[in-house]
Amino acid sequence: MPIKTLFIDRAVAHLPAAASIQNRLGIPPRLVDGSEAVYACISRSSDPIQRGKEVLFLTRNKGTFLRECPGTRDYTCCGYKILHIGTYCTMDCAYCILQAYFHPPVLQLFLNHAAMQRELAAIFGRNEISRIGTGEFTDSLIWETWISLSKRLVPLFARQRRAILELKTKSTAIGHLAKLDHNRKTIIAWSLNTPQMIADAERGTASLDARLRAAVQCQKWGYPLAFHLDPMVIYDGCEVAYEALVDRLFTHVDSRNIAWISLGSFRFMPALKSIVQQRFPATKIIYGEFIPGLDGKMRYFQPLRTALYRRVAARIKAHAPDLMVYFCMEDAVVWEKALGMVPEGDAGLSRLLDAAARRVCDLSLD
């Protein structure tokens, strides 16, 4: 979606990145002190969620760039670390939690990269495996149109051997990755869904075929890959559709180059339902058999999602028996019923993913 309004925080206006982005956009900026004027601009709109995708705010991260994944007690957490580069997204998915998470949602990019690099240097110095990703509060690659964060981050991770960077996207914005020295320390990951769900609920995203072609290209450039079938949506014929998706995936990429595949079903904060009804009146994704989960989110009735998981996981294992498959935010009962195993202890899943990262990305410890 085109950016119509540009705000620049005076705290970062002197940085070369701010001038570069302004020149690329060709929009006269409004200089502001803090976010109050930005929030007011978005909140006055009849559709703040849509308006937030048209307003870019260049500012600084006043907190920490590196954060622990906000896992939920009673659900198995993967031990992922978030690199907080910015917020919100220019794409428009019906199920996106960011519509209800931010008030109002603001497309903001943090430019105090020197502070970010200092935090990364500190974690690189630890004698432990770290899995770090930028795709929690935004899409990892949408910013490449205006500023190539990959040119800064990928070589940085390439120069160390204890951490991996996962860039997760629904786009095909991979051009800047072509000639970077990545040393297999950056995983390029795609969120995948069935063609029906992409058409119904993922406005402005790349098609399934386009995502898979981009994955093939990144594999040719030597990057490890990962895939996230999340959120999986239950609808008539979904089991066959997700199995077909798995088959298409493995006709494109080498399973030995995949670090992991995650599975997760559609779940949502109750506040999201009315937003989806208003902004996506044609979609039926919010009208399934949902019950409140342990985290307060609405989740599919457990037998329904477990049955879908079991079929899709079996299809993945038929193609790649040794591939790491895991669930995002599911309990031990679902793990046992769908995969026949449960990660051992509170950090069991984290250890399994660390091992996968070491194997596929050539990580090592002292």
matplotlib code that plots the C-alpha trace (Angstrom):
import matplotlib.pyplot as plt

x = [0.0, 1.3, 2.6, 0.7, 2.0, 5.5, 6.4, 10.0, 10.8, 13.3, 15.3, 16.3, 15.9, 19.7, 20.4, 21.3, 18.6, 15.9, 17.0, 17.4, 13.8, 12.4, 14.1, 12.8, 9.2, 9.3, 6.9, 7.5, 7.9, 6.3, 8.9, 7.5, 8.6, 7.4, 4.3, 1.4, 0.8, 1.1, -1.4, -3.8, -3.5, -4.4, -7.1, -9.1, -9.6, -12.9, -10.7, -7.6, -6.4, -6.3, -5.0, -2.2, -0.9, -0.6, 1.3, 5.0, 6.7, 10.4, 11.5, 13.7, 13.2, 13.2, 13.3, 15.3, 15.6, 16.0, 13.0, 12.0, 9.0, 5.9, 5.0, 2.0, 2.1, 0.6, 1.5, 4.9, 7.1, 9.9, 12.3, 12.5, 14.0, 12.4, 14.5, 12.1, 12.9, 9.5, 5.7, 2.7, 2.5, 1.6, -0.1, -3.6, -4.5, -8.0, -6.7, -3.8, -3.6, -1.8, -5.2, -6.3, -2.9, -1.9, -4.1, -3.9, -1.7, 1.2, 3.6, 6.8, 10.4, 13.1, 16.3, 18.6, 20.5, 23.7, 21.9, 20.5, 23.9, 25.3, 22.5, 23.3, 27.0, 26.3, 24.2, 26.7, 29.2, 27.2, 28.2, 24.7, 22.6, 20.2, 17.4, 16.4, 13.7, 12.2, 8.8, 6.8, 5.4, 5.9, 6.7, 10.5, 10.9, 8.3, 10.9, 13.2, 11.4, 12.6, 15.7, 17.6, 17.9, 19.0, 22.2, 22.9, 21.8, 22.7, 26.5, 26.4, 25.1, 27.5, 30.5, 29.6, 28.7, 26.2, 23.1, 20.8, 18.5, 15.1, 13.5, 9.8, 7.6, 4.6, 6.3, 8.8, 11.1, 14.3, 16.3, 18.7, 19.6, 21.2, 24.8, 25.1, 27.7, 25.3, 27.5, 24.2, 23.5, 20.3, 17.2, 14.6, 11.2, 7.7, 4.3, 2.3, -1.4, -3.7, -4.6, -8.2, -7.1, -4.6, -7.3, -9.9, -7.9, -4.4, -4.9, -1.8, 0.4, 2.3, 0.6, 1.6, 3.5, 5.3, 6.4, 7.6, 9.6, 11.2, 12.1, 13.8, 15.8, 17.0, 17.9, 20.0, 21.8, 22.7, 20.3, 18.7, 14.9, 12.0, 8.2, 5.3, 1.8, 0.2, -2.6, -4.2, -7.9, -10.5, -13.0, -14.6, -11.9, -9.1, -7.4, -6.9, -5.9, -3.2, -1.8, -1.6, 0.2, 2.8, 3.2, 3.8, 6.3, 8.5, 8.4, 10.1, 12.7, 15.2, 14.0, 17.7, 17.9, 14.8, 15.6, 12.0, 8.3, 5.9, 2.2, -0.4, -4.2, -6.1, -6.6, -7.5, -8.1, -11.9, -11.6, -10.4, -13.8, -15.7, -12.7, -12.7, -16.5, -16.2, -13.1, -13.6, -17.3, -17.0, -14.7, -16.0, -12.8, -14.2, -17.3, -15.7, -16.1, -14.0, -13.7, -11.6, -8.1, -5.8, -4.4, -7.7, -7.7, -10.4, -9.2, -10.6, -12.1, -9.1, -10.2, -10.7, -7.3, -5.5, -7.1, -5.8, -2.4, -2.1, -2.8, -0.6, 2.3, 2.1, 2.2, 5.4, 7.0, 6.2, 8.3, 11.0, 11.0, 13.8, 12.6, 11.9, 8.1, 6.8, 3.6, 3.3, 1.6, 0.0, -0.2, 1.2, -2.0, -2.0, 1.7, 1.1, -2.0, -0.7, 3.0, 3.2, 5.8, 6.1, 9.2, 10.9, 10.8, 10.1, 13.0, 12.5, 11.2, 13.9, 16.6, 15.1, 15.1, 18.6, 19.8, 18.0, 19.7, 23.1, 22.7, 21.3, 23.0, 26.4, 26.3, 28.8, 29.7, 33.0]
y = [0.0, 3.5, 5.7, 9.0, 10.7, 10.7, 11.8, 12.0, 12.2, 15.1, 12.6, 10.7, 13.4, 13.9, 10.2, 9.4, 6.7, 9.3, 11.4, 8.3, 7.1, 10.6, 10.8, 7.3, 8.3, 11.7, 13.0, 16.2, 15.1, 16.5, 16.8, 15.9, 15.6, 12.1, 10.2, 12.3, 14.0, 10.7, 9.0, 11.9, 11.8, 8.1, 8.2, 10.9, 8.5, 6.6, 3.5, 3.9, 0.4, 1.2, 4.7, 3.3, 1.5, 4.7, 6.7, 6.0, 7.2, 7.2, 7.3, 5.5, 2.5, 3.9, 0.5, -2.6, -4.0, -7.6, -9.1, -12.6, -14.1, -13.4, -17.0, -18.1, -20.3, -23.8, -23.6, -24.9, -21.9, -22.0, -19.7, -17.3, -13.8, -10.8, -8.2, -5.2, -3.2, -1.6, -2.1, -2.9, -3.9, -2.6, -5.9, -6.5, -9.9, -10.4, -12.5, -10.1, -9.7, -6.3, -4.8, -5.2, -5.2, -1.6, 1.4, 2.9, 0.8, 2.8, 1.8, 2.9, 2.1, 2.5, 4.1, 4.1, 1.2, 1.8, 0.9, -2.2, -3.4, -2.9, -5.2, -7.8, -7.7, -8.4, -11.5, -12.7, -12.8, -15.3, -19.0, -20.1, -20.6, -17.7, -17.8, -14.2, -12.9, -9.6, -10.9, -10.7, -7.1, -6.6, -8.4, -8.8, -7.7, -5.0, -2.3, -3.3, -0.9, 2.0, 0.9, -2.4, -3.6, -6.9, -5.3, -4.3, -7.4, -10.3, -9.5, -8.8, -12.2, -13.8, -12.7, -14.8, -18.4, -18.7, -16.9, -17.1, -14.4, -15.5, -13.1, -14.1, -12.7, -13.1, -11.0, -11.6, -8.6, -10.6, -8.6, -7.1, -10.6, -11.7, -10.8, -10.6, -12.7, -14.6, -17.6, -19.5, -17.5, -16.0, -18.1, -16.8, -17.9, -17.7, -17.9, -20.1, -20.7, -22.4, -20.4, -20.1, -18.5, -16.2, -15.0, -14.7, -13.3, -12.1, -8.9, -7.4, -10.5, -12.5, -15.6, -19.0, -19.7, -16.4, -17.2, -20.6, -19.2, -16.7, -19.5, -21.4, -18.3, -17.8, -21.5, -21.0, -18.1, -20.6, -19.4, -21.9, -21.8, -22.2, -22.2, -21.4, -22.8, -20.4, -19.6, -22.7, -22.2, -24.9, -24.9, -27.5, -29.3, -27.7, -31.0, -31.8, -28.2, -28.1, -31.5, -30.2, -27.2, -29.4, -31.4, -28.2, -27.0, -30.1, -30.0, -26.6, -26.8, -29.3, -30.6, -30.8, -27.1, -26.4, -25.6, -26.2, -25.9, -24.7, -25.3, -23.2, -22.8, -19.6, -18.0, -14.5, -12.0, -11.6, -7.9, -8.9, -10.4, -7.1, -5.6, -8.5, -8.3, -4.6, -4.7, -8.1, -8.6, -11.4, -13.7, -16.6, -17.3, -16.0, -18.2, -21.6, -23.7, -21.6, -21.8, -19.6, -20.9, -20.8, -17.5, -15.9, -16.2, -17.9, -21.2, -24.0, -26.8, -29.0, -32.2, -30.2, -28.5, -31.7, -33.7, -31.1, -31.0, -34.7, -35.0, -32.1, -33.2, -36.7, -35.3, -33.3, -36.4, -38.5, -36.1, -35.4, -37.8, -36.1, -32.5, -30.5, -29.8, -27.9, -26.2, -22.6, -22.2, -25.6, -27.7, -31.2, -32.9, -31.6, -32.4, -36.0, -36.6, -34.9, -35.7, -38.6, -36.8, -33.9, -31.7, -32.6, -29.9, -26.2, -25.6, -28.9, -27.3, -24.6, -27.3, -29.1, -25.9, -25.0, -28.4, -27.9, -24.4, -25.9, -28.6, -26.5, -23.2, -24.4, -22.9, -23.9, -23.2, -23.0]
z = [0.0, -0.8, 2.0, 1.9, 5.0, 6.5, 10.0, 11.3, 14.9, 15.5, 17.6, 14.4, 11.7, 11.6, 10.7, 7.1, 7.0, 7.6, 4.6, 2.4, 3.2, 2.6, -0.8, -1.8, -0.8, -2.3, 0.4, 2.4, 6.0, 9.1, 11.9, 15.3, 18.9, 19.8, 18.7, 19.8, 16.5, 14.6, 16.8, 16.4, 12.6, 12.5, 15.2, 13.4, 10.5, 10.0, 9.6, 11.8, 10.9, 7.2, 7.8, 9.9, 6.8, 4.9, 7.6, 8.1, 11.3, 11.5, 15.1, 17.7, 19.8, 23.4, 24.9, 24.2, 20.7, 21.9, 23.8, 24.8, 22.9, 25.0, 25.5, 27.5, 30.5, 29.9, 26.2, 25.0, 24.0, 21.5, 23.3, 20.4, 20.8, 19.1, 17.4, 17.6, 14.4, 13.9, 14.1, 11.9, 8.3, 4.8, 4.0, 5.2, 6.6, 8.1, 11.0, 11.9, 15.6, 15.1, 14.2, 17.8, 19.5, 18.8, 19.7, 17.1, 14.9, 13.6, 10.8, 12.5, 11.8, 14.4, 13.1, 16.1, 14.7, 16.6, 19.8, 18.1, 17.0, 20.6, 21.9, 19.2, 20.0, 23.6, 22.8, 20.2, 23.1, 25.1, 24.8, 23.9, 20.9, 20.1, 17.6, 16.8, 14.5, 13.3, 12.3, 15.6, 15.4, 11.6, 8.4, 8.2, 4.6, 3.9, 4.8, 2.0, -0.3, 1.7, 3.6, 3.3, 6.9, 5.5, 4.2, 7.8, 9.6, 7.4, 7.3, 11.0, 11.8, 9.3, 11.3, 14.4, 15.0, 18.0, 16.7, 13.7, 12.3, 10.9, 8.5, 8.1, 5.4, 3.1, 0.5, -2.3, -1.4, -1.6, -4.0, -1.5, -0.2, -3.5, -3.0, 0.8, 2.7, 4.9, 6.0, 6.5, 9.7, 8.3, 7.7, 5.2, 6.3, 4.7, 6.3, 4.0, 3.6, 1.1, -2.1, -0.9, 2.4, 0.7, -1.6, 1.2, 4.1, 3.0, 1.0, -0.5, 0.1, -2.5, -4.0, -2.8, -6.0, -5.8, -2.2, -3.2, -6.2, -3.9, -1.5, -4.4, -5.3, -1.7, -1.6, -4.8, -3.0, -0.2, 2.5, 4.9, 4.8, 7.2, 6.8, 9.0, 8.3, 10.7, 11.0, 9.6, 9.1, 9.4, 6.5, 4.2, 2.4, 4.4, 5.2, 1.5, 0.7, 3.4, 2.4, -1.2, 0.1, 1.7, -1.5, -3.5, -0.9, -1.2, -5.0, -4.8, -2.0, -0.7, 2.7, 3.9, 3.6, 5.8, 9.4, 10.7, 9.9, 12.4, 12.6, 14.3, 14.0, 13.9, 17.3, 18.1, 20.9, 21.4, 20.5, 17.0, 16.0, 15.6, 13.7, 11.2, 10.8, 10.0, 7.7, 6.1, 5.9, 3.3, 5.3, 7.4, 9.3, 12.7, 12.6, 13.3, 16.4, 18.9, 22.7, 25.0, 25.4, 28.5, 27.2, 26.8, 23.0, 21.1, 19.7, 17.7, 19.7, 20.5, 18.7, 15.5, 15.4, 16.6, 13.7, 11.2, 12.8, 12.7, 9.0, 8.0, 10.2, 8.8, 5.2, 6.1, 7.7, 4.6, 2.6, 5.2, 8.1, 10.0, 9.6, 12.7, 13.0, 15.9, 17.2, 18.0, 21.4, 21.9, 25.1, 25.8, 25.0, 21.4, 21.0, 22.1, 20.0, 16.8, 16.8, 19.3, 21.5, 23.9, 24.3, 27.6, 30.3, 30.1, 27.7, 25.7, 22.5, 22.7, 22.8, 19.9, 17.8, 18.9, 17.7, 14.3, 14.0, 14.8, 12.2, 9.3, 10.0, 11.1, 14.6, 17.2, 20.8, 22.6]

ax = plt.figure().add_subplot(projection="3d")
ax.plot(x, y, z, "-o")
ax.set_aspect("equal")
plt.show()
